Amino acid sequence: MSIEMKEKIRVIIADDSDFVRDGMRIILQIDDDFDVIGCASNGREAIEIAKQIPPDVILMDIQMPEMDGIEATKHIVENNLGKVLILTTFDDDDLVQNALRSGAKGYLIKNHTPEHLKQMIKSVYYGTGVMEESILETLTKNSEIQISRFQEEGYTPREIDIIKAVAEGLSNKEIASKLYISEGTVKNYITTILAKEDLSHRTALAVYYLTGKKPN
């Protein structure tokens, strides 16, 4: 069932591959929930489109000519031009980490299904930072800092349950079902936890729990 929205989610697609851009544009344009307001082949073009027509979500490739996705994301976030969902093949784990530090709200693997793409965009649109499990596993595997570096002291057992569920990539609805609490309660817990760690979104919390590194 489609999520009810007053207006379509305005999306900009930034990728230097014509095939990727056109494919995602077609996938989104045939869905009444989305409006692709522009396509860009590099970060600079994405910024210019965002300045002209305010987007809700920008799908941003990392490696692009002229201006890469990391630099573009930093500019977009600093100037409140929209929320960024990173597209990645995570060839370089450091690039993903840098994009997170730049303020990206989510990470999407390019070999996604159309429905997964749409759901990830909606999650970012509604304020939920998202990261695919395989990317979290890669960050954990490649991290030089072990999981044990995450300090559990100062947290209640329920808060630890919430943190672990976030790190597993579960949505608020899935966490609520797993822990037999309401979605509102889950949201309140996550807000409190993020404030304790001075983190901006749940994706950063997941990375911190799994790798011991605070992205921001």
Accessible surface in RSA format (square Angstrom, percent):
REM  Atomic radii and reference values for relative SASA: ProtOr
REM  Chains: A
REM  Algorithm: Lee & Richards
REM  Probe-radius: 1.40
REM  Slices: 20
REM RES _ NUM      All-atoms   Total-Side   Main-Chain    Non-polar    All polar
REM                ABS   REL    ABS   REL    ABS   REL    ABS   REL    ABS   REL
RES MET A   1   236.85 122.7 150.53  99.6  86.32 205.5 124.83 106.1 112.02 148.4
RES SER A   2    66.16  55.9  46.90  62.6  19.26  44.4  48.98 104.3  17.18  24.1
RES ILE A   3    67.04  38.1  58.92  43.9   8.12  19.6  64.76  46.6   2.28   6.2
RES GLU A   4   165.25  94.9 141.57 107.1  23.67  56.4  61.27 118.5 103.97  84.9
RES MET A   5    44.32  23.0   5.50   3.6  38.82  92.4  14.33  12.2  29.98  39.7
RES LYS A   6   213.59 104.2 172.04 105.6  41.55  98.9 123.79 111.4  89.80  95.7
RES GLU A   7   117.04  67.2 105.34  79.7  11.70  27.9  47.89  92.6  69.16  56.5
RES LYS A   8   101.49  49.5  92.69  56.9   8.80  21.0  49.42  44.5  52.07  55.5
RES ILE A   9     0.00   0.0   0.00   0.0   0.00   0.0   0.00   0.0   0.00   0.0
RES ARG A  10    71.10  29.9  71.10  36.2   0.00   0.0  24.19  33.1  46.91  28.4
RES VAL A  11     0.00   0.0   0.00   0.0   0.00   0.0   0.00   0.0   0.00   0.0
RES ILE A  12     0.00   0.0   0.00   0.0   0.00   0.0   0.00   0.0   0.00   0.0
RES ILE A  13     0.00   0.0   0.00   0.0   0.00   0.0   0.00   0.0   0.00   0.0
RES ALA A  14     0.00   0.0   0.00   0.0   0.00   0.0   0.00   0.0   0.00   0.0
RES ASP A  15     0.08   0.1   0.08   0.1   0.00   0.0   0.00   0.0   0.08   0.1
RES ASP A  16    68.27  47.8  45.99  45.8  22.28  52.7   7.97  18.7  60.30  60.1
RES SER A  17    37.77  31.9  30.44  40.6   7.33  16.9  27.14  57.8  10.63  14.9
RES ASP A  18    90.34  63.3  85.85  85.4   4.49  10.6  28.73  67.6  61.61  61.4
RES PHE A  19   175.76  87.9 166.53 103.1   9.23  24.0 172.30 104.5   3.46   9.9
RES VAL A  20    33.15  21.8  28.17  25.5   4.98  12.0  32.79  28.5   0.35   1.0
RES ARG A  21    35.11  14.7  35.11  17.9   0.00   0.0   0.36   0.5  34.75  21.1
RES ASP A  22    63.07  44.2  63.07  62.8   0.00   0.0  13.46  31.7  49.61  49.5
RES GLY A  23    29.39  36.2   0.00   N/A  29.39  36.2  28.16  77.3   1.22   2.7
RES MET A  24     6.52   3.4   6.11   4.0   0.41   1.0   6.10   5.2   0.41   0.5
RES ARG A  25    91.22  38.3  91.22  46.5   0.00   0.0  21.30  29.1  69.92  42.4
RES ILE A  26    94.96  54.0  92.94  69.2   2.02   4.9  94.96  68.4   0.00   0.0
RES ILE A  27    37.91  21.6  37.51  27.9   0.41   1.0  37.91  27.3   0.00   0.0
RES LEU A  28     0.00   0.0   0.00   0.0   0.00   0.0   0.00   0.0   0.00   0.0
RES GLN A  29    87.19  48.8  63.35  46.3  23.84  56.8  17.91  38.1  69.28  52.5
RES ILE A  30   134.91  76.8 101.31  75.5  33.60  81.0 108.75  78.3  26.16  71.0
RES ASP A  31    28.87  20.2  23.26  23.1   5.61  13.3   7.75  18.2  21.12  21.1
RES ASP A  32   119.18  83.5 109.14 108.6  10.04  23.7  32.42  76.3  86.76  86.5
RES ASP A  33    17.87  12.5  16.89  16.8   0.98   2.3   1.44   3.4  16.42  16.4
RES PHE A  34     1.49   0.7   0.00   0.0   1.49   3.9   0.00   0.0   1.49   4.3
RES ASP A  35    52.68  36.9  52.12  51.9   0.56   1.3   5.07  11.9  47.61  47.5
RES VAL A  36    16.17  10.6   2.02   1.8  14.14  34.1   2.02   1.8  14.14  38.4
RES ILE A  37    31.05  17.7   7.98   5.9  23.06  55.6  15.98  11.5  15.07  40.9
RES GLY A  38    15.28  18.8   0.00   N/A  15.28  18.8  15.23  41.8   0.05   0.1
RES CYS A  39    45.38  34.3  20.61  23.0  24.76  58.2  16.39  41.5  28.99  31.3
RES ALA A  40     0.81   0.7   0.00   0.0   0.81   1.8   0.81   1.1   0.00   0.0
RES SER A  41    35.22  29.8  34.30  45.8   0.93   2.1  22.11  47.1  13.11  18.4
RES ASN A  42     3.19   2.2   3.19   3.1   0.00   0.0   0.00   0.0   3.19   3.1
RES GLY A  43     0.00   0.0   0.00   N/A   0.00   0.0   0.00   0.0   0.00   0.0
RES ARG A  44   114.32  48.0 114.32  58.3   0.00   0.0  42.77  58.4  71.56  43.4
RES GLU A  45    73.89  42.4  71.09  53.8   2.80   6.7  32.79  63.4  41.10  33.6
RES ALA A  46     0.00   0.0   0.00   0.0   0.00   0.0   0.00   0.0   0.00   0.0
RES ILE A  47     7.27   4.1   7.27   5.4   0.00   0.0   7.27   5.2   0.00   0.0
RES GLU A  48    79.77  45.8  79.75  60.3   0.02   0.1  33.25  64.3  46.52  38.0
RES ILE A  49    33.66  19.2  33.44  24.9   0.22   0.5  33.62  24.2   0.04   0.1
RES ALA A  50     2.17   2.0   0.00   0.0   2.17   4.9   0.00   0.0   2.17   5.7
RES LYS A  51   115.32  56.3  84.04  51.6  31.27  74.5  50.13  45.1  65.19  69.4
RES GLN A  52   138.55  77.5 105.87  77.4  32.67  77.8  39.54  84.2  99.01  75.1
RES ILE A  53    77.36  44.0  76.81  57.2   0.55   1.3  77.36  55.7   0.00   0.0
RES PRO A  54    86.61  63.1  86.09  78.5   0.52   1.9  86.61  71.5   0.00   0.0
RES PRO A  55     8.91   6.5   0.07   0.1   8.84  32.1   0.07   0.1   8.84  54.9
RES ASP A  56    27.37  19.2  20.65  20.6   6.72  15.9   5.49  12.9  21.89  21.8
RES VAL A  57     0.00   0.0   0.00   0.0   0.00   0.0   0.00   0.0   0.00   0.0
RES ILE A  58     0.00   0.0   0.00   0.0   0.00   0.0   0.00   0.0   0.00   0.0
RES LEU A  59     0.00   0.0   0.00   0.0   0.00   0.0   0.00   0.0   0.00   0.0
RES MET A  60     0.00   0.0   0.00   0.0   0.00   0.0   0.00   0.0   0.00   0.0
RES ASP A  61     8.87   6.2   8.87   8.8   0.00   0.0   0.00   0.0   8.87   8.8
RES ILE A  62     7.84   4.5   7.82   5.8   0.02   0.1   7.82   5.6   0.02   0.1
RES GLN A  63   105.59  59.0  97.22  71.1   8.36  19.9  37.50  79.8  68.09  51.6
RES MET A  64    17.57   9.1   0.00   0.0  17.57  41.8   3.74   3.2  13.83  18.3
RES PRO A  65    73.73  53.7  61.25  55.8  12.48  45.4  73.07  60.3   0.66   4.1
RES GLU A  66   135.52  77.8  87.38  66.1  48.14 114.6  42.47  82.2  93.04  76.0
RES MET A  67    18.41   9.5  16.33  10.8   2.07   4.9  18.39  15.6   0.02   0.0
RES ASP A  68    55.50  38.9  51.74  51.5   3.77   8.9  11.33  26.7  44.17  44.1
RES GLY A  69     0.00   0.0   0.00   N/A   0.00   0.0   0.00   0.0   0.00   0.0
RES ILE A  70    27.31  15.5  27.31  20.3   0.00   0.0  27.31  19.7   0.00   0.0
RES GLU A  71    96.43  55.4  91.09  68.9   5.34  12.7  35.25  68.2  61.19  50.0
RES ALA A  72     0.00   0.0   0.00   0.0   0.00   0.0   0.00   0.0   0.00   0.0
RES THR A  73     0.00   0.0   0.00   0.0   0.00   0.0   0.00   0.0   0.00   0.0
RES LYS A  74   112.40  54.8 112.27  68.9   0.13   0.3  54.65  49.2  57.75  61.5
RES HIS A  75    60.71  33.2  58.58  40.7   2.13   5.4  38.94  40.1  21.76  25.3
RES ILE A  76     0.00   0.0   0.00   0.0   0.00   0.0   0.00   0.0   0.00   0.0
RES VAL A  77    52.51  34.6  44.12  39.9   8.40  20.2  46.53  40.4   5.98  16.2
RES GLU A  78   115.45  66.3  82.62  62.5  32.83  78.2  41.03  79.4  74.41  60.8
RES ASN A  79    74.78  51.6  55.61  53.7  19.16  46.1  13.17  31.7  61.60  59.5
RES ASN A  80   136.92  94.4 106.07 102.5  30.85  74.3  32.66  78.6 104.26 100.8
RES LEU A  81    32.53  18.1  26.52  19.0   6.01  15.1  31.02  21.8   1.51   4.1
RES GLY A  82    21.42  26.4   0.00   N/A  21.42  26.4  13.36  36.7   8.06  18.0
RES LYS A  83    73.34  35.8  70.91  43.5   2.43   5.8  55.84  50.3  17.50  18.6
RES VAL A  84     0.26   0.2   0.00   0.0   0.26   0.6   0.00   0.0   0.26   0.7
RES LEU A  85     0.00   0.0   0.00   0.0   0.00   0.0   0.00   0.0   0.00   0.0
RES ILE A  86     0.00   0.0   0.00   0.0   0.00   0.0   0.00   0.0   0.00   0.0
RES LEU A  87     0.18   0.1   0.18   0.1   0.00   0.0   0.18   0.1   0.00   0.0
RES THR A  88     4.88   3.5   2.62   2.7   2.26   5.4   2.26   3.0   2.62   4.0
RES THR A  89    72.86  51.8  57.91  58.7  14.94  35.6  48.79  65.5  24.06  36.4
RES PHE A  90    54.88  27.5  43.59  27.0  11.29  29.4  45.47  27.6   9.41  26.9
RES ASP A  91   119.04  83.4  76.74  76.4  42.30 100.0  32.50  76.5  86.54  86.3
RES ASP A  92    61.39  43.0  56.87  56.6   4.52  10.7  16.15  38.0  45.24  45.1
RES ASP A  93    23.89  16.7  18.07  18.0   5.82  13.8   9.42  22.2  14.47  14.4
RES ASP A  94    94.17  66.0  93.39  93.0   0.78   1.8  20.01  47.1  74.16  74.0
RES LEU A  95    41.12  22.9  41.12  29.4   0.00   0.0  41.12  28.9   0.00   0.0
RES VAL A  96     1.57   1.0   1.57   1.4   0.00   0.0   1.57   1.4   0.00   0.0
RES GLN A  97     6.72   3.8   6.04   4.4   0.69   1.6   5.48  11.7   1.24   0.9
RES ASN A  98    58.42  40.3  56.61  54.7   1.81   4.3   8.48  20.4  49.94  48.3
RES ALA A  99     0.00   0.0   0.00   0.0   0.00   0.0   0.00   0.0   0.00   0.0
RES LEU A 100     6.30   3.5   1.83   1.3   4.48  11.3   1.83   1.3   4.48  12.0
RES ARG A 101   120.09  50.4  94.51  48.2  25.57  60.9  43.31  59.2  76.77  46.5
RES SER A 102    16.86  14.2   7.10   9.5   9.76  22.5   5.85  12.5  11.01  15.4
RES GLY A 103    16.08  19.8   0.00   N/A  16.08  19.8  15.68  43.0   0.40   0.9
RES ALA A 104     0.00   0.0   0.00   0.0   0.00   0.0   0.00   0.0   0.00   0.0
RES LYS A 105    59.18  28.9  59.18  36.3   0.00   0.0  34.01  30.6  25.17  26.8
RES GLY A 106     0.00   0.0   0.00   N/A   0.00   0.0   0.00   0.0   0.00   0.0
RES TYR A 107     0.00   0.0   0.00   0.0   0.00   0.0   0.00   0.0   0.00   0.0
RES LEU A 108     0.00   0.0   0.00   0.0   0.00   0.0   0.00   0.0   0.00   0.0
RES ILE A 109    25.65  14.6  25.65  19.1   0.00   0.0  25.65  18.5   0.00   0.0
RES LYS A 110    60.55  29.5  42.60  26.1  17.95  42.7  23.44  21.1  37.11  39.5
RES ASN A 111   127.45  87.9  95.54  92.3  31.91  76.8  44.36 106.8  83.10  80.3
RES HIS A 112    37.01  20.2  11.93   8.3  25.07  64.1  15.54  16.0  21.47  25.0
RES THR A 113    81.91  58.3  79.59  80.7   2.32   5.5  74.52 100.1   7.38  11.2
RES PRO A 114    63.64  46.4  63.64  58.0   0.00   0.0  63.64  52.5   0.00   0.0
RES GLU A 115   117.78  67.6 114.35  86.5   3.43   8.2  63.23 122.3  54.55  44.5
RES HIS A 116    67.77  37.0  62.87  43.7   4.90  12.5  49.99  51.5  17.78  20.7
RES LEU A 117     0.00   0.0   0.00   0.0   0.00   0.0   0.00   0.0   0.00   0.0
RES LYS A 118    24.14  11.8  24.14  14.8   0.00   0.0   5.44   4.9  18.70  19.9
RES GLN A 119    95.25  53.3  93.88  68.6   1.37   3.3  43.66  92.9  51.59  39.1
RES MET A 120    12.93   6.7  12.55   8.3   0.37   0.9   0.66   0.6  12.27  16.3
RES ILE A 121     0.00   0.0   0.00   0.0   0.00   0.0   0.00   0.0   0.00   0.0
RES LYS A 122    18.79   9.2  18.77  11.5   0.02   0.0   1.22   1.1  17.57  18.7
RES SER A 123    23.57  19.9  17.33  23.1   6.24  14.4   7.01  14.9  16.56  23.2
RES VAL A 124     1.10   0.7   0.00   0.0   1.10   2.7   0.30   0.3   0.80   2.2
RES TYR A 125    62.25  29.1  52.25  29.7  10.01  26.0  18.88  14.2  43.37  53.5
RES TYR A 126   106.51  49.7  74.96  42.6  31.55  82.1  78.34  58.9  28.17  34.7
RES GLY A 127    55.77  68.8   0.00   N/A  55.77  68.8  23.63  64.8  32.14  72.0
RES THR A 128    35.77  25.4  33.49  34.0   2.28   5.4  12.43  16.7  23.34  35.3
RES GLY A 129     5.02   6.2   0.00   N/A   5.02   6.2   0.00   0.0   5.02  11.2
RES VAL A 130    22.67  14.9  18.47  16.7   4.20  10.1  22.67  19.7   0.00   0.0
RES MET A 131    16.20   8.4   2.34   1.5  13.86  33.0   2.62   2.2  13.58  18.0
RES GLU A 132    28.64  16.4  22.65  17.1   5.99  14.3  10.03  19.4  18.61  15.2
RES GLU A 133   104.66  60.1  98.14  74.2   6.52  15.5  27.42  53.0  77.24  63.1
RES SER A 134    44.26  37.4  39.09  52.2   5.17  11.9  38.50  82.0   5.77   8.1
RES ILE A 135     1.00   0.6   1.00   0.7   0.00   0.0   1.00   0.7   0.00   0.0
RES LEU A 136     3.95   2.2   3.93   2.8   0.02   0.1   3.93   2.8   0.02   0.1
RES GLU A 137    96.64  55.5  90.38  68.4   6.26  14.9  39.78  76.9  56.85  46.4
RES THR A 138    27.06  19.2  25.49  25.8   1.57   3.8  15.39  20.7  11.67  17.6
RES LEU A 139     2.52   1.4   2.29   1.6   0.23   0.6   2.29   1.6   0.23   0.6
RES THR A 140    41.06  29.2  31.14  31.6   9.92  23.6  30.39  40.8  10.67  16.1
RES LYS A 141   170.26  83.1 137.70  84.5  32.57  77.5  90.14  81.1  80.13  85.3
RES ASN A 142    79.59  54.9  53.12  51.3  26.47  63.7  19.00  45.7  60.60  58.6
RES SER A 143    13.34  11.3   0.77   1.0  12.58  29.0   2.41   5.1  10.93  15.3
RES GLU A 144   159.78  91.7 130.84  99.0  28.94  68.9  51.81 100.2 107.97  88.1
RES ILE A 145    49.97  28.4  46.03  34.3   3.95   9.5  47.80  34.4   2.17   5.9
RES GLN A 146   119.14  66.6 115.65  84.5   3.49   8.3  47.39 100.9  71.75  54.4
RES ILE A 147    75.17  42.8  72.58  54.1   2.59   6.2  72.58  52.3   2.59   7.0
RES SER A 148    95.63  80.8  66.05  88.2  29.58  68.1  57.94 123.4  37.69  52.8
RES ARG A 149   144.63  60.7 137.07  69.9   7.56  18.0  29.48  40.3 115.15  69.8
RES PHE A 150    10.15   5.1   1.73   1.1   8.43  21.9   1.73   1.0   8.43  24.1
RES GLN A 151   101.18  56.6  99.02  72.4   2.16   5.1  46.19  98.3  54.99  41.7
RES GLU A 152    77.50  44.5  71.22  53.9   6.28  14.9  24.75  47.9  52.74  43.1
RES GLU A 153   137.74  79.1 115.00  87.0  22.74  54.1  76.58 148.1  61.16  49.9
RES GLY A 154    68.65  84.7   0.00   N/A  68.65  84.7  44.11 121.0  24.54  55.0
RES TYR A 155    29.05  13.6   5.55   3.2  23.50  61.1   7.06   5.3  21.99  27.1
RES THR A 156    69.46  49.4  66.24  67.1   3.23   7.7  68.03  91.4   1.43   2.2
RES PRO A 157   111.17  81.0 103.91  94.7   7.27  26.4 110.15  90.9   1.02   6.3
RES ARG A 158    78.92  33.1  75.96  38.7   2.96   7.1  18.49  25.3  60.43  36.6
RES GLU A 159    11.39   6.5  11.39   8.6   0.00   0.0   0.36   0.7  11.03   9.0
RES ILE A 160    16.80   9.6  16.80  12.5   0.00   0.0  16.80  12.1   0.00   0.0
RES ASP A 161    56.66  39.7  51.46  51.2   5.21  12.3   5.73  13.5  50.94  50.8
RES ILE A 162     0.00   0.0   0.00   0.0   0.00   0.0   0.00   0.0   0.00   0.0
RES ILE A 163     0.05   0.0   0.00   0.0   0.05   0.1   0.00   0.0   0.05   0.1
RES LYS A 164    87.69  42.8  86.70  53.2   0.99   2.4  35.69  32.1  52.00  55.4
RES ALA A 165     1.01   0.9   0.62   1.0   0.38   0.9   0.66   0.9   0.34   0.9
RES VAL A 166     5.27   3.5   1.00   0.9   4.27  10.3   1.00   0.9   4.27  11.6
RES ALA A 167     6.93   6.4   2.27   3.5   4.66  10.6   2.53   3.6   4.41  11.7
RES GLU A 168    86.02  49.4  69.53  52.6  16.49  39.3  40.63  78.6  45.39  37.1
RES GLY A 169    42.56  52.5   0.00   N/A  42.56  52.5  12.76  35.0  29.80  66.7
RES LEU A 170    43.35  24.1  40.25  28.8   3.10   7.8  40.28  28.3   3.07   8.3
RES SER A 171    49.71  42.0  45.04  60.1   4.66  10.7  44.31  94.4   5.39   7.6
RES ASN A 172    31.65  21.8  28.94  28.0   2.71   6.5   9.46  22.8  22.20  21.5
RES LYS A 173   146.73  71.6 144.66  88.8   2.07   4.9  86.84  78.2  59.90  63.8
RES GLU A 174    89.49  51.4  83.37  63.1   6.12  14.6  33.03  63.9  56.46  46.1
RES ILE A 175     0.00   0.0   0.00   0.0   0.00   0.0   0.00   0.0   0.00   0.0
RES ALA A 176     8.72   8.0   7.20  11.1   1.52   3.5   7.48  10.5   1.24   3.3
RES SER A 177    80.44  68.0  62.75  83.7  17.69  40.8  35.62  75.8  44.83  62.8
RES LYS A 178   106.02  51.7  83.43  51.2  22.59  53.8  73.08  65.8  32.94  35.1
RES LEU A 179    23.55  13.1  17.90  12.8   5.65  14.2  20.28  14.2   3.28   8.8
RES TYR A 180   199.44  93.1 166.85  94.9  32.60  84.8 127.93  96.1  71.51  88.2
RES ILE A 181    41.73  23.7  23.18  17.3  18.55  44.7  33.38  24.0   8.36  22.7
RES SER A 182    65.62  55.5  50.73  67.7  14.89  34.3  52.29 111.3  13.34  18.7
RES GLU A 183    89.18  51.2  83.54  63.2   5.65  13.4  27.71  53.6  61.47  50.2
RES GLY A 184    42.26  52.1   0.00   N/A  42.26  52.1  36.05  98.9   6.21  13.9
RES THR A 185    50.63  36.0  47.67  48.3   2.96   7.1  24.38  32.7  26.25  39.7
RES VAL A 186     0.00   0.0   0.00   0.0   0.00   0.0   0.00   0.0   0.00   0.0
RES LYS A 187   133.69  65.2 133.24  81.8   0.45   1.1  75.92  68.3  57.76  61.5
RES ASN A 188   100.77  69.5  98.34  95.0   2.43   5.9  25.87  62.3  74.90  72.4
RES TYR A 189    61.31  28.6  59.78  34.0   1.53   4.0  27.93  21.0  33.38  41.1
RES ILE A 190    11.53   6.6  11.53   8.6   0.00   0.0  11.53   8.3   0.00   0.0
RES THR A 191    83.31  59.3  80.23  81.3   3.08   7.4  64.38  86.5  18.94  28.6
RES THR A 192    63.11  44.9  58.61  59.4   4.50  10.7  35.88  48.2  27.23  41.2
RES ILE A 193     0.00   0.0   0.00   0.0   0.00   0.0   0.00   0.0   0.00   0.0
RES LEU A 194    25.21  14.0  25.09  18.0   0.12   0.3  25.09  17.6   0.12   0.3
RES ALA A 195    78.80  72.5  48.41  74.7  30.39  69.1  59.66  84.0  19.14  50.7
RES LYS A 196   101.89  49.7  64.11  39.3  37.78  89.9  62.69  56.4  39.19  41.7
RES GLU A 197    20.55  11.8  19.61  14.8   0.94   2.2   0.76   1.5  19.79  16.2
RES ASP A 198   122.50  85.8 110.01 109.5  12.49  29.5  31.27  73.6  91.23  91.0
RES LEU A 199    12.65   7.0   0.43   0.3  12.22  30.7   1.61   1.1  11.04  29.7
RES SER A 200    70.30  59.4  39.04  52.1  31.26  72.0  40.60  86.5  29.69  41.6
RES HIS A 201    12.28   6.7  10.39   7.2   1.89   4.8  10.23  10.5   2.06   2.4
RES ARG A 202    20.14   8.5  18.61   9.5   1.53   3.6   7.44  10.2  12.69   7.7
RES THR A 203     2.78   2.0   0.00   0.0   2.78   6.6   2.78   3.7   0.00   0.0
RES ALA A 204     1.44   1.3   1.44   2.2   0.00   0.0   1.44   2.0   0.00   0.0
RES LEU A 205     0.06   0.0   0.06   0.0   0.00   0.0   0.06   0.0   0.00   0.0
RES ALA A 206     3.11   2.9   3.05   4.7   0.06   0.1   3.11   4.4   0.00   0.0
RES VAL A 207     0.11   0.1   0.00   0.0   0.11   0.3   0.11   0.1   0.00   0.0
RES TYR A 208    21.37  10.0  21.37  12.2   0.00   0.0   5.36   4.0  16.02  19.7
RES TYR A 209    28.81  13.5  28.81  16.4   0.00   0.0  12.02   9.0  16.79  20.7
RES LEU A 210    30.23  16.8  29.58  21.2   0.65   1.6  29.58  20.8   0.65   1.8
RES THR A 211     0.17   0.1   0.06   0.1   0.11   0.3   0.17   0.2   0.00   0.0
RES GLY A 212    13.12  16.2   0.00   N/A  13.12  16.2   0.00   0.0  13.12  29.4
RES LYS A 213    59.50  29.0  55.83  34.3   3.67   8.7  25.99  23.4  33.51  35.7
RES LYS A 214    94.36  46.0  70.93  43.5  23.43  55.8  42.35  38.1  52.02  55.4
RES PRO A 215     4.11   3.0   0.76   0.7   3.35  12.2   1.18   1.0   2.92  18.2
RES ASN A 216    99.71  68.8  37.10  35.9  62.61 150.7  41.63 100.2  58.07  56.1
END  Absolute sums over single chains surface
CHAIN  1 A    10848.3       8872.8       1975.4       5578.2       5270.1
END  Absolute sums over all chains
TOTAL         10848.3       8872.8       1975.4       5578.2       5270.1
